[in-house]
Amino acid sequence: MTTITTPAPPVRMRRAAVWALGALAAATGTLESVVTPTLPLLQRELSMSRAEGALLSVAMLITGALVAPVAGSLGDRHGGKRVMVRLMAVVCAGGLVSALAPGLPVLLLGQVLQGAMVGAMPLSFILVRKYLPAGESQVAIGVVSGLFVGGGMLGTLIAGPVAEGLSRHWLFAIPTSVVAAATLCVRRLMPEDAPAGSDARIDWPGLVLLSGILLTLMLGLSMAPEVGARPLALGALALLLAALVSGWVRVERRSPAPMVDLSLVARPGIWSAYVITFAVCVGTAVSMYLVPQLFDVSADGYGFGASSTDIGRYLLPGTVAAAVSGPLGGVAARRFGASAVVAAGIAVMSATLVALAFVHGEVWHLVVGKALIALASGVCVTAMVVRTATSVGHGDTGTATSLVLVTRVVGFAAGAQISGAFLTAGTGPGADVPAESAFVTGFLVAGVVTALSLFVVRTLSKGDKE
């Protein structure tokens, strides 16, 4: 008599596990964003120069940009859950170091360790793709992405009150404790994912060269506001960047196990997602930088003289819009397709940025404009992540989506520095406040850059694995 063995049903991720990933994304987003709004306070308390403050503000971004592709590659090979838990242990250690830091050197160390949090996102996408059907995984990716963005906005709002009402130490301690709790929930609720069984080693030459590329790029962006004062230094950095990119491409093409598969990146639907993500994040960063600055300008001129508390209140609708944009982007991409959703989001963003250049005389103009930009940007970036994650094989999910996140980081850094350059150029000798034309130029340029990405939207549907 022949015994028929019934195959075990496939393991599925429970809804509680998805929300645990979302809670972790929100907590890491909050921890990521608390430094920027409290930078003046940290500079005063730790006696930092402006240059040291600038270094502190980008330390986590640089680390995150370096860690994300490595984490994604390791997750593809060795299992997303185990890599994520270990990565979050590093993040919690960094948060604790930052909370207890007596001075700038120790705080910088804590920020470098915290930068590992960016790697959690591609690992989350690996897990949801593995344990959820295609349609549900798109929505889950949207939820996780949206909660990360929402957490970042929440951190921006609460950073000032926490630092002023309690201390700078609690600024890091509170979100770190939430990260630790969420990590424990993920460890308990998430199914165990087996390693892919790859014996390939880490591509160290490629990693070193990519690190050099990102560091050089970030350094160049940090000098953008002083482009007129340091033309030779920026020229030298441009030449160094070109040499590093050339060397990295050569190494990756020859490596038997490249950290980044260039043939994957060369697919029309993949590289176009990176281009669109960069353009959208540049436009978003310009609005994130310029709108609060415009609120802060004295009411005697063209501004509103708003306090820090008022600015946080004015930005609250944008926070809510950013929080709901992720799930909305996931659902919309599933129903209408990523290309249609992205095209609509870019159109709304571009029109709003151009409108803000000419219509910003009332508080509600900026409040509504910032909320529309946050909503459209979140929908676009989420659709890009969903499209990228679902257009490659399961074994490439972490690598492909981690590059979207690296592009996002670089786009935000570029937008912020470009905005700073416009305001610096628009501030006359002996003046403390930039001319209104600097804000107008910034919004217009951001609108044009965002709109230009519409030309590559049509390539999203070309050449990808569905």
C-alpha positions in Angstrom: 0.0 0.0 0.0 1.4 3.3 -1.1 1.5 6.1 1.5 0.7 9.5 0.1 2.4 12.3 1.9 0.5 15.6 2.0 2.9 18.5 1.5 2.9 20.9 4.4 1.1 24.2 3.7 3.3 27.1 3.0 4.2 29.3 6.0 2.4 32.6 6.0 3.2 35.7 7.9 0.5 36.7 10.4 -0.9 40.2 10.4 0.6 40.8 13.8 4.1 40.2 12.3 3.4 42.8 9.6 2.5 45.3 12.2 5.6 44.4 14.2 7.7 45.2 11.1 5.7 48.5 10.8 6.3 49.4 14.4 10.0 48.8 14.0 10.0 51.0 10.9 8.2 53.8 12.7 10.6 53.6 15.7 13.7 53.6 13.5 12.2 56.5 11.4 11.7 58.4 14.7 15.2 57.7 15.9 16.7 58.7 12.5 15.0 62.1 12.5 15.6 63.6 16.0 19.0 65.2 15.4 18.1 67.6 12.6 15.5 69.7 14.4 17.6 69.8 17.6 20.9 70.5 16.0 21.1 74.1 17.3 20.4 72.9 20.8 23.1 70.1 20.5 25.6 72.6 19.1 25.1 74.9 22.2 25.2 72.1 24.8 28.2 70.3 23.3 30.0 73.5 22.2 30.1 72.3 18.6 31.1 74.5 15.6 28.9 74.7 12.6 31.2 72.4 10.7 31.0 69.8 13.5 27.2 70.2 13.5 27.2 69.5 9.8 29.3 66.4 10.3 26.9 65.2 13.0 23.8 65.8 10.8 25.2 63.5 8.0 27.0 60.8 9.9 24.0 58.6 10.2 23.0 59.1 6.5 26.4 58.1 5.3 26.5 55.0 7.5 23.0 54.1 6.4 23.8 54.5 2.7 26.8 52.1 3.2 25.0 49.5 5.3 21.7 49.3 3.2 23.1 47.4 0.2 25.3 45.1 2.4 22.3 44.3 4.6 20.1 43.6 1.6 22.7 41.3 0.1 23.3 39.4 3.3 19.5 39.1 3.8 19.1 37.6 0.4 21.8 35.1 1.2 21.4 34.3 4.9 17.8 35.1 5.8 16.1 38.4 6.4 15.0 37.8 10.0 18.4 36.7 11.4 20.2 39.6 9.7 17.6 42.1 10.9 17.8 41.1 14.6 21.5 41.4 14.6 21.4 44.7 12.8 18.9 46.1 15.3 21.1 45.1 18.1 23.8 47.4 16.6 21.2 50.2 16.3 20.1 49.8 19.9 23.7 49.9 21.0 24.2 53.1 19.0 21.1 54.6 20.5 22.3 53.9 24.0 25.8 55.3 23.2 24.1 58.5 21.8 21.9 58.8 24.9 24.8 58.5 27.3 27.3 60.5 25.2 29.2 63.2 27.3 30.5 64.9 24.2 30.7 65.1 20.4 33.2 62.2 19.8 31.0 59.7 21.6 27.8 61.1 20.1 29.3 60.7 16.6 30.1 57.1 17.4 26.5 56.5 18.5 25.2 58.1 15.3 27.5 55.9 13.2 26.1 52.8 14.9 22.5 54.0 14.6 23.0 54.4 10.8 22.7 50.6 10.5 18.9 51.1 10.9 18.5 51.9 7.2 19.3 48.3 6.4 16.1 47.2 8.2 13.9 48.3 5.3 15.2 46.0 2.5 15.2 43.1 5.1 11.5 43.8 5.8 10.8 43.7 2.1 12.6 40.3 1.8 10.4 38.9 4.6 7.0 40.2 3.3 7.7 38.9 -0.2 8.7 35.5 1.1 5.6 34.9 3.3 2.8 36.9 1.7 1.1 36.5 -1.7 2.0 39.1 -4.3 -1.0 41.4 -3.8 -0.8 41.3 0.0 3.0 41.9 -0.1 2.5 45.1 -2.0 0.2 46.5 0.6 2.5 45.3 3.4 5.5 47.0 1.8 3.4 50.2 1.6 2.5 49.9 5.3 6.1 49.5 6.4 7.3 52.3 4.1 4.6 54.6 5.2 5.2 54.0 8.9 8.9 54.6 8.4 8.2 58.0 6.8 5.5 58.7 9.5 8.0 57.9 12.2 10.5 60.3 10.7 7.9 63.1 10.7 6.9 62.2 14.3 10.5 62.4 15.4 10.8 65.9 13.8 7.8 67.1 15.7 8.7 65.6 19.2 12.4 66.2 19.1 12.3 69.8 20.3 9.8 69.3 23.1 11.6 66.2 24.4 15.0 67.9 24.3 13.8 71.1 25.9 11.4 69.5 28.4 13.5 66.6 29.5 17.1 66.6 28.1 19.1 65.7 25.0 19.8 62.3 26.6 16.1 61.3 26.4 16.0 62.4 22.8 17.8 59.2 21.9 16.8 57.0 24.9 13.0 57.0 24.2 13.0 55.9 20.6 15.8 53.5 21.2 13.7 51.7 23.8 10.8 51.5 21.3 13.2 50.0 18.7 14.3 47.4 21.2 10.7 46.4 22.1 9.7 46.3 18.4 12.7 44.1 17.6 11.7 41.6 20.2 8.2 41.5 18.7 9.7 40.9 15.3 11.9 38.1 16.6 8.9 36.4 18.3 6.2 36.9 15.6 8.2 36.5 12.4 8.5 33.1 10.8 12.1 31.7 10.6 13.4 32.1 7.0 16.0 29.7 5.9 19.2 30.9 4.3 19.4 30.8 0.5 22.4 28.5 0.8 24.8 30.7 -1.1 28.5 30.3 -0.3 29.5 33.5 -2.1 31.7 35.8 -0.1 31.2 39.5 0.4 32.5 41.6 -2.4 34.9 43.6 -0.3 36.6 45.5 -3.1 33.2 46.5 -4.4 32.0 47.5 -1.0 35.1 49.7 -0.3 34.8 51.5 -3.7 31.0 52.0 -3.2 31.8 53.4 0.3 34.3 55.8 -1.3 31.7 56.9 -3.9 29.1 57.6 -1.3 31.5 59.4 1.0 32.8 61.6 -1.8 29.3 62.3 -3.0 28.1 63.3 0.5 31.2 65.5 1.0 30.6 67.2 -2.3 26.9 67.8 -1.4 27.9 69.2 2.0 30.0 71.8 0.3 27.3 72.8 -2.2 26.2 76.0 -0.3 29.8 77.3 -0.6 30.3 76.3 -4.3 31.5 79.8 -5.2 34.1 79.9 -2.5 35.6 76.4 -3.1 35.5 75.8 -6.9 38.9 73.9 -6.9 38.0 71.6 -4.1 34.7 70.7 -5.7 36.4 70.1 -9.0 38.8 67.8 -7.4 36.0 65.9 -5.7 34.2 65.6 -9.0 37.3 64.0 -10.6 37.8 61.7 -7.6 34.1 60.7 -7.8 34.4 59.9 -11.6 37.5 57.8 -10.9 35.8 55.8 -8.1 32.7 55.2 -10.2 34.8 53.9 -13.1 36.8 51.6 -10.8 33.7 50.3 -9.0 32.0 49.4 -12.3 35.1 47.6 -13.5 35.4 45.6 -10.2 31.7 44.7 -10.2 31.8 43.5 -13.8 34.7 41.2 -13.0 33.6 39.9 -9.6 32.1 36.4 -9.5 29.7 37.5 -6.8 29.3 41.3 -7.1 27.7 43.2 -4.3 25.5 44.9 -6.9 24.6 43.0 -10.1 25.1 45.7 -12.7 23.0 43.7 -15.2 20.1 44.0 -12.7 20.6 47.7 -12.3 20.7 48.1 -16.1 17.2 46.9 -16.6 15.0 49.8 -17.8 12.4 49.2 -15.0 15.1 49.2 -12.3 17.3 52.2 -13.3 14.2 54.3 -14.1 12.9 53.6 -10.5 16.2 54.9 -9.1 16.1 58.1 -11.3 12.5 58.8 -10.3 13.2 58.2 -6.6 16.1 60.6 -6.7 14.1 63.3 -8.5 11.1 63.0 -6.2 13.3 63.0 -3.1 15.1 66.1 -4.2 11.8 67.9 -4.6 10.6 66.7 -1.3 13.8 67.7 0.5 13.6 71.2 -0.9 10.1 71.6 0.5 11.1 70.1 3.8 14.0 72.6 4.1 12.4 75.7 2.7 8.9 75.6 4.2 10.1 75.8 7.9 12.6 78.4 6.9 9.8 80.5 5.4 7.7 80.1 8.5 10.7 81.3 10.6 11.3 84.5 8.6 10.2 87.6 10.5 6.6 88.7 10.0 7.9 92.2 9.3 9.1 91.0 5.9 7.5 88.3 3.8 7.6 85.6 6.4 5.4 84.7 9.5 7.8 84.9 12.5 6.6 81.5 13.7 8.0 79.8 16.9 9.4 76.3 16.9 6.1 75.1 18.5 4.1 76.9 15.8 6.2 75.4 13.0 5.6 71.9 14.4 1.9 72.5 14.5 1.9 73.9 10.9 3.8 70.8 9.7 1.4 68.3 11.5 -0.9 67.9 8.4 2.1 67.0 6.4 3.1 64.4 9.0 -0.4 62.8 8.8 -0.2 62.8 5.0 3.2 61.2 5.0 2.0 58.5 7.4 -0.9 57.5 5.3 0.9 57.8 2.0 2.7 54.4 2.3 -0.3 52.2 2.7 -2.2 54.3 0.1 0.8 53.9 -2.3 0.8 50.2 -1.8 -2.9 49.8 -2.4 -2.9 52.2 -5.4 0.1 50.4 -7.0 -1.7 47.1 -6.7 -4.9 48.4 -8.2 -3.7 50.8 -10.9 -0.1 49.9 -11.5 3.1 51.6 -10.4 3.5 53.7 -13.6 0.1 55.3 -13.3 0.4 56.0 -9.6 3.9 57.5 -10.0 2.8 59.7 -12.9 -0.1 61.1 -10.9 2.1 61.7 -7.8 4.8 63.5 -9.8 2.2 65.7 -11.5 0.7 66.7 -8.1 4.2 67.3 -6.6 5.4 69.4 -9.5 2.3 71.5 -9.7 2.3 72.1 -6.0 6.0 73.1 -5.9 5.6 75.6 -8.7 2.4 76.9 -7.1 4.3 77.5 -3.8 6.9 79.6 -5.7 4.2 82.2 -6.4 1.5 81.6 -3.8 3.0 81.6 -0.2 1.6 84.7 1.4 -0.6 82.9 3.9 0.1 80.2 6.4 -2.5 77.9 4.9 -0.8 78.1 1.5 2.3 76.5 3.0 0.4 74.0 5.2 -1.7 72.7 2.3 1.2 72.7 -0.1 3.5 70.8 2.3 0.8 68.2 3.0 0.2 67.6 -0.7 3.9 67.2 -1.4 4.3 64.8 1.5 1.3 62.7 0.3 2.4 62.7 -3.3 6.1 62.0 -2.5 5.2 59.1 -0.1 2.9 57.5 -2.7 5.6 57.8 -5.4 8.5 56.4 -3.3 6.3 53.6 -2.0 5.2 52.7 -5.5 8.8 52.7 -6.6 9.8 50.3 -3.7 6.8 48.0 -4.5 7.6 48.0 -8.2 11.3 47.3 -7.6 10.6 44.6 -5.0 8.1 42.8 -7.2 10.0 43.1 -10.5 13.0 41.1 -9.5 13.5 37.5 -8.3 13.2 36.7 -4.6 16.9 36.3 -4.3 17.5 39.9 -5.5 14.8 41.7 -3.4 17.1 43.0 -0.7 19.8 44.2 -3.1 17.4 46.0 -5.5 15.3 47.7 -2.8 18.4 48.7 -0.7 19.6 50.7 -3.7 16.2 52.5 -3.8 16.8 53.5 -0.2 20.4 54.6 -0.9 19.0 56.7 -3.8 16.5 58.2 -1.4 19.2 59.2 1.1 21.3 60.8 -1.6 18.2 62.6 -3.0 17.3 64.0 0.3 20.9 65.1 1.0 21.1 66.7 -2.5 17.8 68.6 -2.1 18.7 69.9 1.4 22.1 71.2 0.2 20.7 72.7 -3.0 18.2 74.6 -0.9 20.9 75.8 1.4 22.9 77.0 -1.6 20.0 79.0 -2.9 19.4 80.7 0.5 23.1 81.4 1.0 23.3 82.9 -2.5 20.1 84.9 -1.8 21.5 86.5 1.4 23.2 89.8 0.7 26.3 91.1 2.5 25.5 92.1 6.0 22.0 90.6 5.8 20.6 87.9 8.1 17.6 87.0 6.0 17.7 85.8 2.4 15.7 87.6 -0.3 12.2 86.2 -1.1 13.5 85.4 -4.6 15.7 82.7 -3.1 12.7 80.8 -2.0 10.9 81.3 -5.3 13.9 80.0 -7.2 14.2 77.0 -4.9 10.6 76.0 -5.3 10.7 76.5 -9.1 13.9 74.4 -9.5 12.5 71.6 -7.3 9.3 71.6 -9.4 11.2 71.4 -12.7 13.5 68.6 -11.4 10.5 66.6 -10.2 8.6 67.1 -13.5 11.5 66.0 -15.6 11.3 62.5 -14.1 8.0 62.1 -15.9 10.0 61.4 -19.0 11.3 58.1 -17.6 8.0 56.9 -16.1 7.1 55.0 -19.2 10.3 52.8 -18.9 9.0 51.4 -15.6 7.1 48.7 -17.4 9.9 47.7 -19.7 12.1 44.6 -19.4 11.1 43.5 -15.9 10.2 40.2 -14.5 6.5 40.4 -13.5 
